[in-house]
Amino acid sequence: MADAASRLIRFAEQLLGDPLPVRIRAWDGSQAGPPGAPTLVVRNRRALRRLLWKPGELGLARAWVAGDLDIEGDLYVTLDLIAGSVWERGEGTRGLGEALRDPEVRSAVRGLVKLAGLPLPPAPPREEVRRGRHLHTRRTDRRAISHHYDVGNDFYEIVLGPSMVYSCAYWDSPDGTLEAAQDDKLDLICRKLGLTSGRRLLDVGCGWGSMAIHAAREYGVQVVGVTLSQEQAAYARKRVADEGLTDRVEIRVQDYRDVADGPFDAISSIGMAEHVGAERYLEYADQLYRLLKPGGRLLNHQIARRPQRDESTYEVDEFIDAYVFPDGELAPVGTTVTQLERAGFEVRDVESIREHYALTLRRWVANLEADWARAVRLTSPGRARVWRLYMAASAVSFERNRIGVNQVLAVRTPEPGDSGMPLRARTWGRDGTDA
């Protein structure tokens, strides 16, 4: 009888229709696959049972989070290889149902069922969120935000570093520091919003207060920051007090839909709109439009996915939905622009900074790995594994242009048509770069 690793390789290749680009080492010590390639370690039969009961991404995620599955070698190289052979094979990829019509595949599956041992499905890791419909009510949004952001401020300090900014940084050079790149991103947003002393800014999804503090300290504005996370709000308020900015910055635990003390001169929404959901997006855009003064500007910084030929087939990523961002949804940038325009905004600038997020994520992963033992103590081994995989896989996705991130600058242009924007908001150099 063939060893476990060889049988696993054979099934994977029959399903994919191509050679597997990584090695496999199984619980019996056997190894198979291309020499010198990164190794996927299947630590026990339970990993196989997870995959048999939940074929695809969720089964793999459960095995990874539980520690039943691991990677030896460069994590990014491994994910890149898997991305090329699994994620981006296009219409030629055989689904499970099609593959099982192949007698050889059915035979391999029967052998793997026998190899997996007891047929009962393992319980999901405790870090998994029970998923339902993406309702995006105030209650479900609070619960989703709490799952993601109330992991613990100490944990986020490890990952994010001193800046405590949980969104894409803006890099001058890949060799720069994360803190400088995050500071440059906050300053870029302030300049796009045209902030000046005495103006009033609403920061929607204010996180740990970094944008609010930067805008108040560097530009002299009055800031209201809102978040649904109790832990974020407590942390942000302390930072505001430590900076001596309590007279300029107010941090609230409040749903953006409940903000009623507009109008504001400017609104920043940085890495928040991904939580809104497709069904609620126009409501989000309408509310921000109402909260702005005529001539006021909105800077919407948001992750985007590639459009699909048939948008009705879009499905939320199972791993991210179950372990990272419950109820999170991504939209193509064109859809976002359309919804903002439907709400009445004039969209004046769209800047893609996709490569910047890949650089940011790699720094966050390095931070986590450098203080791994402490991160595990602060959360759990499973939670730390979730974040390492999520951030590394996201970096690869940005690098491969599977997802992007865009800053959309929009104006509540008054009826006469004067947007208040400069004639040349950006100046391009002769080499095609922004001067």
C-alpha positions in Angstrom: 0.0 0.0 0.0 1.3 3.5 -0.9 2.3 5.8 2.0 -0.1 8.6 3.2 1.8 11.4 1.5 1.8 9.8 -1.9 -1.9 9.1 -1.7 -2.6 12.6 -0.7 -0.5 14.0 -3.6 -2.2 11.6 -6.0 -5.7 12.8 -5.0 -4.7 16.5 -5.1 -3.3 16.1 -8.6 -6.3 14.2 -9.8 -8.6 16.9 -8.5 -6.5 19.8 -9.9 -5.6 18.1 -13.2 -2.0 19.3 -12.7 1.1 18.4 -10.6 0.9 19.8 -7.0 3.6 22.5 -6.7 4.4 21.8 -3.0 5.6 18.7 -1.1 3.5 16.9 1.5 4.7 15.3 4.7 2.1 13.2 6.4 1.6 12.0 10.0 3.3 8.7 9.2 6.6 10.4 8.3 6.2 9.8 4.6 7.0 12.6 2.1 6.1 13.1 -1.6 6.1 15.9 -4.1 8.6 18.0 -6.0 12.1 18.0 -4.4 13.1 21.3 -2.8 9.6 22.7 -2.8 8.0 24.1 0.3 6.3 21.4 2.4 2.7 21.2 3.5 2.8 19.3 6.8 -0.3 17.1 7.5 0.2 16.4 11.2 -2.7 14.0 11.8 -5.6 12.2 10.2 -7.9 14.8 11.7 -6.7 17.3 9.1 -7.8 14.9 6.4 -11.2 14.5 8.0 -11.7 18.2 8.1 -11.0 18.4 4.4 -13.3 15.5 3.6 -16.2 17.0 5.6 -15.6 20.6 4.3 -13.7 20.3 0.9 -12.2 23.6 -0.1 -11.0 26.7 1.7 -13.0 26.3 4.9 -11.7 22.8 5.5 -8.2 24.0 4.9 -8.7 26.9 7.2 -10.0 24.8 10.1 -7.1 22.4 9.8 -4.6 25.4 9.8 -6.2 27.2 12.7 -6.3 23.9 14.8 -2.7 23.2 14.1 -3.5 20.0 12.1 -1.9 21.6 9.0 1.3 23.6 8.8 3.8 24.9 6.3 7.6 24.4 6.3 9.5 26.8 4.2 8.8 30.3 3.0 5.2 31.1 3.8 4.8 33.6 1.0 6.4 31.3 -1.6 4.1 28.5 -0.5 1.0 30.7 -0.7 2.1 32.1 -4.1 2.5 28.6 -5.4 -0.9 27.5 -4.1 -2.5 30.7 -5.5 -1.1 29.9 -9.0 -2.4 26.3 -9.0 -5.6 26.7 -7.1 -6.9 30.3 -6.7 -6.3 31.5 -10.3 -6.8 28.6 -12.6 -9.8 30.2 -14.1 -12.6 28.4 -15.9 -10.5 25.4 -16.6 -10.5 24.3 -12.9 -12.5 21.2 -12.2 -14.9 21.6 -9.3 -15.4 18.8 -6.8 -18.6 17.6 -8.4 -17.0 17.4 -11.8 -13.9 15.7 -10.4 -15.9 13.0 -8.7 -17.4 11.9 -12.0 -13.9 10.6 -12.8 -13.6 7.0 -11.7 -10.0 7.4 -10.6 -10.9 10.3 -8.4 -13.8 8.5 -6.8 -11.4 5.6 -6.1 -8.8 8.0 -4.6 -11.5 9.6 -2.4 -12.7 6.2 -1.1 -9.1 5.4 -0.2 -8.7 8.7 1.6 -11.9 8.2 3.5 -10.4 4.9 4.7 -7.1 6.6 5.4 -8.8 9.3 7.5 -10.1 6.8 10.0 -13.2 7.6 12.1 -15.9 9.2 9.9 -17.2 11.8 12.5 -16.5 15.4 11.6 -14.1 17.2 14.0 -15.5 20.2 15.8 -14.5 23.5 14.3 -11.8 25.4 16.2 -13.2 27.7 18.9 -11.9 30.8 17.0 -14.5 30.2 14.3 -17.6 32.4 14.2 -21.0 30.9 13.5 -22.0 32.5 10.2 -25.4 33.5 9.0 -26.9 36.0 6.6 -25.1 39.3 6.2 -27.8 41.4 7.7 -25.7 44.4 8.7 -28.1 45.5 11.4 -26.7 47.6 14.2 -26.6 44.5 16.4 -24.9 42.2 14.0 -22.4 45.0 13.0 -21.5 45.5 16.7 -20.9 41.8 17.1 -18.8 41.5 14.0 -16.7 44.5 14.9 -16.2 43.2 18.4 -15.0 39.8 17.1 -12.4 41.5 14.9 -11.2 44.4 16.9 -11.7 43.4 20.6 -9.0 40.7 20.3 -7.0 42.9 22.7 -5.1 46.2 22.3 -1.9 44.6 23.4 -2.1 42.1 20.5 -2.7 44.9 18.0 0.3 46.8 19.4 2.4 43.8 18.5 1.1 43.6 14.9 0.6 47.3 14.0 3.5 48.8 15.9 3.6 52.2 17.5 1.5 53.9 14.8 -1.6 51.7 15.7 -3.0 52.3 12.3 -4.8 49.3 10.9 -5.0 50.2 7.2 -2.7 50.4 4.2 0.4 52.6 4.7 1.7 54.9 2.0 5.3 54.1 1.2 8.0 56.3 -0.3 10.3 53.3 -0.5 10.0 49.6 0.4 13.0 50.2 2.7 11.2 52.8 4.8 9.8 52.3 8.2 6.2 51.3 8.8 5.7 54.2 11.2 6.8 56.8 8.6 4.7 55.2 5.9 1.6 55.3 8.2 2.3 58.9 9.1 2.6 59.7 5.4 -0.8 58.0 4.7 -2.5 60.0 7.4 -1.0 63.2 6.1 -1.9 62.4 2.5 -5.6 62.0 3.6 -5.5 65.3 5.5 -4.2 67.1 2.4 -6.7 65.5 0.1 -9.5 66.6 2.5 -8.1 70.2 2.5 -8.0 70.3 6.3 -7.2 73.7 7.9 -7.4 75.0 11.4 -10.9 75.4 12.8 -12.5 73.0 10.4 -14.6 70.0 11.7 -13.7 66.4 10.7 -15.8 63.2 11.2 -13.6 60.1 11.3 -15.9 57.1 10.6 -14.4 53.9 12.1 -11.7 55.8 14.0 -9.9 52.7 15.3 -7.4 53.6 17.9 -7.5 57.3 17.2 -4.5 57.8 15.0 -6.2 59.7 12.2 -8.1 61.9 14.7 -4.9 62.7 16.6 -2.9 63.4 13.5 -5.6 65.7 12.0 -6.0 67.6 15.3 -2.3 67.9 16.1 -1.0 68.7 12.7 -3.9 70.6 11.1 -5.7 72.2 14.1 -9.1 70.7 13.2 -11.9 69.7 15.6 -12.5 65.9 15.3 -15.3 63.5 16.1 -14.2 59.9 15.9 -16.7 57.0 16.0 -16.2 53.3 16.5 -18.3 50.3 17.5 -15.4 48.8 19.5 -15.3 49.5 23.3 -11.6 48.5 23.5 -10.6 50.8 20.6 -12.5 53.7 22.1 -10.9 53.4 25.5 -7.4 53.1 24.0 -8.1 56.1 21.6 -9.3 58.3 24.5 -6.2 57.6 26.5 -4.0 58.5 23.5 -6.0 61.7 23.0 -5.5 62.7 26.6 -1.8 61.8 26.5 -1.4 64.1 23.5 -3.3 67.0 25.3 -6.0 67.1 22.6 -9.1 66.5 24.6 -10.4 70.0 23.6 -10.1 69.1 19.9 -10.9 65.3 19.7 -14.0 63.5 20.9 -14.1 59.7 20.6 -17.5 58.0 20.7 -18.7 54.5 20.7 -21.4 55.1 18.1 -22.8 53.7 14.9 -22.1 56.0 12.0 -25.9 55.8 11.2 -26.6 57.5 14.6 -24.4 60.5 14.1 -26.7 63.5 14.1 -24.5 66.5 14.9 -23.4 67.5 11.5 -22.6 69.2 9.3 -18.9 68.5 9.0 -16.4 70.1 6.7 -14.8 66.8 5.9 -15.2 63.0 6.5 -12.6 60.3 6.5 -13.6 56.7 6.3 -10.5 54.6 6.3 -10.8 50.8 6.1 -14.3 50.9 7.4 -16.6 50.6 4.4 -15.6 46.9 3.9 -17.9 46.2 6.9 -20.9 48.0 5.5 -22.2 45.4 3.0 -23.5 45.7 -0.5 -27.2 46.0 0.6 -26.4 48.8 3.0 -23.8 50.7 0.9 -26.1 53.3 -0.5 -27.4 54.0 3.0 -23.8 54.5 4.1 -23.1 56.9 1.2 -26.4 58.8 1.8 -25.7 59.3 5.5 -22.2 60.6 4.9 -23.5 63.0 2.2 -26.1 64.3 4.6 -23.4 64.9 7.3 -21.2 67.0 5.0 -21.5 70.7 4.4 -22.0 71.8 0.8 -18.5 71.8 -0.6 -17.3 69.3 2.0 -15.0 66.4 1.1 -15.2 62.7 1.8 -12.1 60.5 1.6 -13.1 56.8 1.4 -10.2 54.4 1.7 -11.4 50.9 0.9 -10.3 47.5 -0.2 -11.7 46.4 -3.5 -12.0 43.0 -5.3 -11.8 42.4 -9.0 -15.2 42.5 -10.8 -16.8 39.2 -12.0 -18.5 38.7 -15.3 -21.6 37.6 -13.4 -21.7 39.6 -10.1 -24.5 37.4 -8.8 -22.0 34.5 -8.4 -19.9 36.6 -5.9 -19.4 34.8 -2.6 -17.7 36.1 0.5 -14.3 34.4 1.3 -15.1 31.5 3.7 -11.9 31.8 5.7 -12.1 35.5 6.2 -15.9 35.4 7.0 -15.4 32.6 9.6 -12.3 33.7 11.3 -11.4 37.4 10.5 -14.1 39.8 9.3 -17.5 38.3 9.9 -20.0 39.9 7.5 -17.3 41.7 5.6 -17.9 42.2 1.9 -15.7 43.6 -0.9 -16.9 45.4 -4.0 -15.2 46.4 -7.2 -14.0 50.0 -7.1 -16.4 50.9 -10.0 -19.4 49.8 -7.8 -18.1 52.0 -4.9 -17.8 55.0 -7.2 -21.3 54.4 -8.6 -22.9 54.2 -5.2 -21.2 57.4 -4.0 -22.4 59.2 -7.2 -25.9 57.8 -6.6 -25.9 59.4 -3.2 -25.1 62.8 -4.8 -21.3 63.0 -4.5 -19.0 64.2 -7.2 -16.1 61.8 -7.4 -13.0 63.8 -8.1 -10.1 61.4 -7.6 -9.4 57.7 -7.4 -6.0 56.6 -6.4 -5.0 52.9 -6.3 -2.4 52.1 -3.8 -2.5 48.3 -4.1 1.2 47.6 -3.9 1.4 49.7 -0.7 -0.9 47.3 1.1 1.3 44.3 0.2 4.3 46.1 1.8 2.2 47.0 4.8 1.0 43.4 5.4 4.5 42.0 5.1 5.6 44.3 7.9 2.6 43.3 10.1 3.5 39.6 9.6 7.1 40.3 10.5 6.0 42.1 13.7 3.8 39.2 14.6 6.4 36.6 13.9 9.0 38.6 15.9 6.9 38.5 19.0 5.0 35.2 18.4 5.2 33.7 21.9 3.7 36.8 23.5 1.0 37.1 20.8 0.0 33.5 21.5 -0.2 34.3 25.3 -2.3 37.3 24.7 -4.8 35.5 22.4 -4.6 31.8 21.6 -2.4 29.7 19.3 -5.3 29.4 16.9 -6.0 33.2 16.9 -2.3 33.9 16.2 -2.3 31.4 13.4 -5.5 33.0 11.9 -3.8 36.4 11.8 -0.5 35.1 10.3 -2.3 33.2 7.5 -4.8 36.0 6.8 -2.2 38.7 6.6 0.3 36.7 4.5 -2.3 35.4 2.1 -3.7 38.9 1.8 -0.2 40.2 0.9 0.0 37.7 -1.9 -3.5 38.6 -3.1 -2.5 42.3 -3.3 0.7 41.4 -5.1 -1.2 39.2 -7.6 -3.9 41.9 -8.2 -6.6 39.7 -6.9 -7.6 42.5 -4.6 -6.7 46.2 -4.5 -7.2 49.2 -2.3 -8.3 52.7 -3.4 -8.6 56.2 -2.0 -11.7 57.8 -3.5 -12.0 61.5 -2.9 -15.5 62.8 -3.4 -17.2 66.2 -2.9 -20.6 67.3 -1.9 -20.5 69.8 -4.7 -23.0 72.7 -4.3 -25.8 73.3 -6.9 -23.9 76.1 -8.7 -21.1 73.6 -9.4 -18.1 75.1 -7.6 -16.4 72.0 -6.1 -13.7 74.0 -4.4 -11.0 71.6 -5.8 -7.7 73.0 -7.3 -7.4 72.8 -11.1 -4.5 70.3 -10.6 -5.1 68.1 -7.6 -2.2 65.9 -8.7 0.8 66.7 -10.9 2.3 63.9 -13.0 6.0 63.8 -13.9 7.3 63.2 -17.4 8.1 59.6 -16.4 4.5 58.8 -15.6 5.0 59.2 -11.8 3.2 61.6 -9.5 5.6 64.5 -9.1 
